[in-house]
Amino acid sequence: MEQIFNWIKEQKVLCGFLFLVILCGIFASLYLVEVTAEEAYVCPKTEISSDTEEANEIIVDIKGAVVNPGIYHLKSNAIVQDVITLAGGLTEDADTSNLNLSKKVTDEMVITVYTHEEVKDLEKQEAIVETGNESKDDDDTTTSGLVSINTASLEELMTLPGIGEAKAKSIIQYRENCGKFAKKEDLLNISGIGEKVYAELEAYITI
């Protein structure tokens, strides 16, 4: 034993060096374990999601008597007047008497701005329908078979061929958001009503 202690004293420099090597090895091992653990559980980088911005943006289609009709992206709190402004404003013959310019727009909404002539034609057609209804009794009105797409209730619209509850609600929503239909063909502006569906119900409707 004494010989061993004497050897260690004589080789203290070597022993010190070996001790440092062992110590460094221990620290290196601990570091590698820590780094490996960190790499195994790296969290994805947190990025600002654009979902919030997209949720606050809506798309609106404006047609008719505006300078630049088309599709526009707006904030969710926009109103009809904002869409008209983005579309370059009204044309000279535009008539907004049947529109609520302060109405809040909704996503995928369709806005149709009619001309003075179109609005007059619409009023004349409504007057003719009303006069005709006044001159008929209830039985005649019932057997006429025509459903006014401007005044019909949800249940009445659902009596039309090819029109279920979803399409009937879309027709009513269109009336509320865009104003009354100027012509029967305006039904084609509603999603889900194509040429085929329109051809089936055209003979059963009036404005």
FILO-798151 format. One record per residue (C-alpha): residue in three letters; residue number from 1; x, y, z. Coordinates in steps of 0.1 Angstrom, whole numbers, plus 5000, padded with zeros to 4 digits. Example, Ala and Ser with C-alpha at 12.3 -4.5 7.8 and 13.67 -1.06 7.14 Angstrom:
   type   seq   east   north     up
    ALA     1   5123    4955   5078
    SER     2   5137    4989   5071
***
This chain:
   type   seq   east   north     up
    MET     1   5000    5000   5000
    GLU     2   5028    5024   5009
    GLN     3   5044    5016   4976
    ILE     4   5012    5026   4958
    PHE     5   5010    5060   4977
    ASN     6   5047    5066   4969
    TRP     7   5040    5059   4932
    ILE     8   5010    5083   4932
    LYS     9   5031    5110   4947
    GLU    10   5058    5105   4921
    GLN    11   5032    5104   4893
    LYS    12   5010    5132   4906
    VAL    13   5012    5152   4874
    LEU    14   5001    5122   4854
    CYS    15   4973    5115   4879
    GLY    16   4962    5151   4878
    PHE    17   4960    5149   4840
    LEU    18   4940    5116   4841
    PHE    19   4917    5132   4866
    LEU    20   4911    5162   4844
    VAL    21   4904    5139   4814
    ILE    22   4879    5118   4834
    LEU    23   4862    5150   4847
    CYS    24   4860    5165   4812
    GLY    25   4845    5132   4799
    ILE    26   4818    5133   4825
    PHE    27   4809    5169   4817
    ALA    28   4809    5161   4780
    SER    29   4786    5132   4785
    LEU    30   4762    5153   4805
    TYR    31   4762    5180   4778
    LEU    32   4755    5155   4750
    VAL    33   4726    5140   4769
    GLU    34   4712    5175   4775
    VAL    35   4716    5185   4738
    THR    36   4701    5153   4726
    ALA    37   4671    5157   4749
    GLU    38   4666    5193   4737
    GLU    39   4667    5182   4701
    ALA    40   4643    5154   4707
    TYR    41   4617    5178   4721
    VAL    42   4622    5209   4700
    CYS    43   4589    5228   4700
    PRO    44   4578    5243   4666
    LYS    45   4584    5279   4662
    THR    46   4555    5301   4672
    GLU    47   4544    5321   4642
    ILE    48   4517    5347   4640
    SER    49   4488    5329   4624
    SER    50   4470    5346   4595
    ASP    51   4437    5328   4605
    THR    52   4427    5357   4627
    GLU    53   4432    5382   4599
    GLU    54   4414    5360   4574
    ALA    55   4385    5356   4599
    ASN    56   4382    5394   4600
    GLU    57   4380    5396   4562
    ILE    58   4350    5390   4540
    ILE    59   4345    5387   4502
    VAL    60   4316    5406   4486
    ASP    61   4305    5406   4449
    ILE    62   4289    5438   4436
    LYS    63   4271    5439   4403
    GLY    64   4252    5464   4382
    ALA    65   4254    5502   4381
    VAL    66   4288    5508   4397
    VAL    67   4320    5520   4380
    ASN    68   4340    5488   4386
    PRO    69   4317    5458   4394
    GLY    70   4335    5428   4408
    ILE    71   4347    5409   4438
    TYR    72   4362    5429   4467
    HIS    73   4378    5420   4501
    LEU    74   4366    5440   4530
    LYS    75   4367    5441   4568
    SER    76   4339    5422   4585
    ASN    77   4324    5455   4598
    ALA    78   4320    5470   4564
    ILE    79   4286    5482   4551
    VAL    80   4271    5484   4516
    GLN    81   4283    5520   4511
    ASP    82   4319    5508   4517
    VAL    83   4316    5482   4489
    ILE    84   4301    5508   4465
    THR    85   4331    5531   4473
    LEU    86   4356    5504   4466
    ALA    87   4339    5497   4433
    GLY    88   4346    5532   4422
    GLY    89   4312    5547   4431
    LEU    90   4279    5547   4413
    THR    91   4273    5553   4377
    GLU    92   4252    5582   4366
    ASP    93   4220    5561   4361
    ALA    94   4224    5542   4393
    ASP    95   4194    5541   4417
    THR    96   4199    5530   4453
    SER    97   4164    5536   4465
    ASN    98   4159    5499   4470
    LEU    99   4192    5494   4489
    ASN   100   4200    5500   4525
    LEU   101   4234    5517   4522
    SER   102   4241    5514   4559
    LYS   103   4234    5476   4560
    LYS   104   4264    5455   4573
    VAL   105   4276    5432   4546
    THR   106   4283    5395   4551
    ASP   107   4308    5370   4536
    GLU   108   4300    5359   4500
    MET   109   4272    5385   4498
    VAL   110   4260    5397   4464
    ILE   111   4250    5433   4459
    THR   112   4232    5444   4428
    VAL   113   4228    5481   4421
    TYR   114   4200    5487   4396
    THR   115   4196    5517   4373
    HIS   116   4167    5541   4375
    GLU   117   4150    5524   4345
    GLU   118   4154    5490   4361
    VAL   119   4139    5502   4394
    LYS   120   4110    5518   4375
    ASP   121   4104    5485   4356
    LEU   122   4104    5467   4389
    GLU   123   4079    5490   4405
    LYS   124   4056    5487   4374
    GLN   125   4058    5449   4376
    GLU   126   4050    5450   4413
    ALA   127   4020    5473   4406
    ILE   128   4007    5450   4379
    VAL   129   4010    5420   4401
    GLU   130   3992    5438   4430
    THR   131   3964    5450   4406
    GLY   132   3960    5416   4392
    ASN   133   3958    5401   4427
    GLU   134   3931    5426   4437
    SER   135   3910    5418   4407
    LYS   136   3910    5380   4415
    ASP   137   3894    5362   4443
    ASP   138   3913    5339   4466
    ASP   139   3906    5308   4446
    ASP   140   3919    5323   4414
    THR   141   3951    5334   4432
    THR   142   3957    5300   4446
    THR   143   3951    5282   4413
    SER   144   3974    5306   4394
    GLY   145   4003    5285   4404
    LEU   146   4028    5314   4403
    VAL   147   4050    5321   4433
    SER   148   4064    5356   4437
    ILE   149   4101    5353   4445
    ASN   150   4100    5388   4460
    THR   151   4073    5382   4486
    ALA   152   4070    5344   4490
    SER   153   4075    5329   4524
    LEU   154   4099    5300   4531
    GLU   155   4072    5275   4528
    GLU   156   4059    5289   4496
    LEU   157   4093    5289   4480
    MET   158   4098    5253   4490
    THR   159   4068    5243   4469
    LEU   160   4088    5252   4437
    PRO   161   4105    5223   4418
    GLY   162   4141    5220   4428
    ILE   163   4139    5243   4457
    GLY   164   4145    5228   4492
    GLU   165   4148    5245   4525
    ALA   166   4184    5255   4519
    LYS   167   4178    5272   4486
    ALA   168   4146    5288   4499
    LYS   169   4166    5304   4527
    SER   170   4192    5316   4502
    ILE   171   4165    5333   4482
    ILE   172   4151    5351   4512
    GLN   173   4186    5361   4523
    TYR   174   4193    5374   4489
    ARG   175   4162    5396   4491
    GLU   176   4171    5409   4525
    ASN   177   4207    5417   4515
    CYS   178   4204    5428   4479
    GLY   179   4169    5441   4476
    LYS   180   4140    5427   4455
    PHE   181   4146    5407   4424
    ALA   182   4144    5429   4393
    LYS   183   4138    5400   4370
    LYS   184   4134    5362   4374
    GLU   185   4168    5355   4359
    ASP   186   4184    5371   4390
    LEU   187   4178    5338   4407
    LEU   188   4209    5326   4388
    ASN   189   4229    5349   4411
    ILE   190   4222    5325   4440
    SER   191   4246    5297   4447
    GLY   192   4230    5263   4440
    ILE   193   4206    5276   4414
    GLY   194   4220    5269   4379
    GLU   195   4205    5269   4345
    LYS   196   4190    5234   4350
    VAL   197   4172    5243   4382
    TYR   198   4161    5276   4369
    ALA   199   4146    5260   4338
    GLU   200   4125    5237   4360
    LEU   201   4110    5265   4381
    GLU   202   4109    5294   4356
    ALA   203   4073    5287   4346
    TYR   204   4061    5287   4382
    ILE   205   4075    5320   4394
    THR   206   4070    5357   4391
    ILE   207   4086    5388   4406
***
